[in-house]
Amino acid sequence: MTALSPGDVEALTALDATGQAQLVRTGAATSEDLVTAAITRVEDLNPHLNAVVTPVFEQALDQVKAGLPDGPFTGVPYLLKDLITEQEGVRFREGSVFLRDHVSQHDQELVRRLRAAGLVILGKTATPEFGMSPTCESVLYGPTRNPWDTTRTTGGSSGGSAAAVAARMVPAAHGNDVGGSIRFPASCCGLFGLKPSRARVPLGAAYGDAFGG
């Protein structure tokens, strides 16, 4: 990995996704700089927060070295919520002990599109079992802690992603929402959360939008 000073890590991770992408576009920083800074931040903070449950750092660095597509967020580090979102070769647990050893055999269309936008996926974030709770804690993962106050909840079910963004591990992360699972964690962690219209984000080939009609 690129050697970055603590000041470099702070400066890079303080930017939002648009700001980070602009650095790469103008040559002020490289994709490897951004990914390295994010990995450093995760390694420093995740033991206290338990937001990232399946890191894929080596895979992310290999993706950068192989070359990234020219998209609006080229080189920007990103995290996937470990719920209804499959990435080939990566554990897919949905917060459940039942799925402890399951590994995805394909990329969903959502993951393909995120990569096509230039995002670099660093791993999976915590969720309650099958997303069935407005908090983010499970028997499998344990509780995810709010970076503003570790005695408080992140909300759920996208609590791992919210904690990661609020702690500036990554500038943006994936969530999904049926009854508040993006909106609750955004509120608890002081973030902006976007819930797209039903069926706006394709999940195929293995999934449809069960709540989109």
Solvent accessible surface area in square Angstrom, and as a share of the most:
residue,aa,sasa,rsa
1,M,126,0.56
2,T,47,0.28
3,A,101,0.78
4,L,43,0.22
5,S,54,0.35
6,P,114,0.71
7,G,47,0.45
8,D,62,0.32
9,V,13,0.08
10,E,80,0.36
11,A,64,0.49
12,L,19,0.10
13,T,9,0.05
14,A,64,0.49
15,L,66,0.33
16,D,90,0.46
17,A,14,0.11
18,T,92,0.53
19,G,21,0.20
20,Q,5,0.02
21,A,3,0.03
22,Q,88,0.39
23,L,40,0.20
24,V,32,0.19
25,R,141,0.51
26,T,88,0.51
27,G,62,0.60
28,A,73,0.57
29,A,11,0.08
30,T,76,0.44
31,S,16,0.10
32,E,46,0.21
33,D,25,0.13
34,L,3,0.01
35,V,0,0.00
36,T,4,0.02
37,A,1,0.01
38,A,1,0.01
39,I,1,0.01
40,T,42,0.24
41,R,36,0.13
42,V,5,0.03
43,E,97,0.43
44,D,89,0.46
45,L,50,0.25
46,N,28,0.14
47,P,105,0.66
48,H,116,0.52
49,L,8,0.04
50,N,37,0.19
51,A,0,0.00
52,V,7,0.04
53,V,21,0.12
54,T,8,0.05
55,P,70,0.44
56,V,21,0.12
57,F,34,0.14
58,E,125,0.56
59,Q,71,0.32
60,A,0,0.00
61,L,9,0.05
62,D,84,0.44
63,Q,37,0.17
64,V,20,0.11
65,K,139,0.59
66,A,91,0.71
67,G,51,0.49
68,L,37,0.18
69,P,59,0.37
70,D,145,0.75
71,G,14,0.13
72,P,82,0.51
73,F,66,0.28
74,T,26,0.15
75,G,0,0.00
76,V,0,0.00
77,P,1,0.01
78,Y,22,0.08
79,L,0,0.00
80,L,0,0.00
81,K,0,0.00
82,D,0,0.00
83,L,12,0.06
84,I,57,0.29
85,T,0,0.00
86,E,13,0.06
87,Q,2,0.01
88,E,100,0.45
89,G,55,0.53
90,V,4,0.02
91,R,83,0.30
92,F,8,0.03
93,R,31,0.11
94,E,22,0.10
95,G,2,0.02
96,S,0,0.00
97,V,66,0.38
98,F,176,0.73
99,L,34,0.17
100,R,108,0.40
101,D,122,0.63
102,H,77,0.34
103,V,57,0.33
104,S,1,0.01
105,Q,140,0.62
106,H,52,0.23
107,D,23,0.12
108,Q,0,0.00
109,E,45,0.20
110,L,17,0.08
111,V,0,0.00
112,R,114,0.41
113,R,134,0.49
114,L,24,0.12
115,R,55,0.20
116,A,64,0.49
117,A,22,0.17
118,G,0,0.00
119,L,12,0.06
120,V,0,0.00
121,I,2,0.01
122,L,0,0.00
123,G,0,0.00
124,K,0,0.00
125,T,0,0.00
126,A,1,0.01
127,T,1,0.01
128,P,2,0.01
129,E,83,0.37
130,F,89,0.37
131,G,15,0.15
132,M,161,0.72
133,S,36,0.23
134,P,83,0.52
135,T,44,0.26
136,C,5,0.03
137,E,94,0.42
138,S,19,0.13
139,V,144,0.83
140,L,31,0.15
141,Y,28,0.11
142,G,20,0.19
143,P,60,0.37
144,T,7,0.04
145,R,95,0.35
146,N,7,0.04
147,P,36,0.22
148,W,180,0.63
149,D,55,0.28
150,T,65,0.38
151,T,124,0.72
152,R,164,0.60
153,T,62,0.36
154,T,0,0.00
155,G,2,0.02
156,G,1,0.01
157,S,1,0.01
158,S,5,0.04
159,G,0,0.00
160,G,0,0.00
161,S,5,0.03
162,A,8,0.06
163,A,0,0.00
164,A,0,0.00
165,V,32,0.18
166,A,15,0.11
167,A,9,0.07
168,R,79,0.29
169,M,1,0.00
170,V,4,0.02
171,P,24,0.15
172,A,34,0.26
173,A,25,0.20
174,H,15,0.07
175,G,21,0.20
176,N,32,0.17
177,D,15,0.08
178,V,69,0.40
179,G,60,0.57
180,G,2,0.02
181,S,17,0.11
182,I,21,0.11
183,R,114,0.42
184,F,94,0.39
185,P,1,0.01
186,A,11,0.09
187,S,90,0.58
188,C,55,0.33
189,C,0,0.00
190,G,65,0.62
191,L,56,0.28
192,F,181,0.75
193,G,30,0.28
194,L,124,0.62
195,K,63,0.27
196,P,49,0.31
197,S,86,0.56
198,R,104,0.38
199,A,68,0.53
200,R,182,0.67
201,V,55,0.31
202,P,43,0.27
203,L,37,0.18
204,G,23,0.22
205,A,95,0.73
206,A,66,0.51
207,Y,69,0.26
208,G,59,0.57
209,D,51,0.27
210,A,93,0.72
211,F,121,0.50
212,G,34,0.32
213,G,116,1.12
